[in-house]
Amino acid sequence: MIATTKDNSEEMFPIVDEDGNIISAVTRGECHSGSKLLHPVVHLHVFNSKGDIFLQKRPEWKDIQPGKWDTAVGGHIDLGENVEQALKREVEEELGITDFTPERITQYVFESAREKELVFVHKTVYDGDITPSAETDGGRFWSVAEIKENLGKGVFTPNFESEIERVKLI
């Protein structure tokens, strides 16, 4: 993986309906420009056997929520990929993990001022080595108490905060 200092705004994303059916494709730049075009993403919440949750820190160069703590893995589904393929690719790219068993929790539509995503949420329990890539600014396990103590303080992405509430992760 080549380290980068910005996202490729010309990368093509599928545009989907709320059931996940592809209806067109546009660039990342267009998806994140405030167009509110619905595009699919995968999330994986990684727990250790003690119940702590691994979070990644978003690099300062990211175009959405730079410098905030976020879901262990979050990434866009590429054109031609299904949810499972994208999840495996993103987990390997972002954390270096290849041997995990995901459990699908739910899917929902997340909307912010800049974008609209169809989010496919998964979780797993994993106690092996985690090697965050240059796509992140590192990561660590957080206790549930640490997360609760920092909610609403601008430490986490709004998406992470709304998702843990929505799916009752903690």
Disulfide bonds with the S-S distance in Angstrom:
none
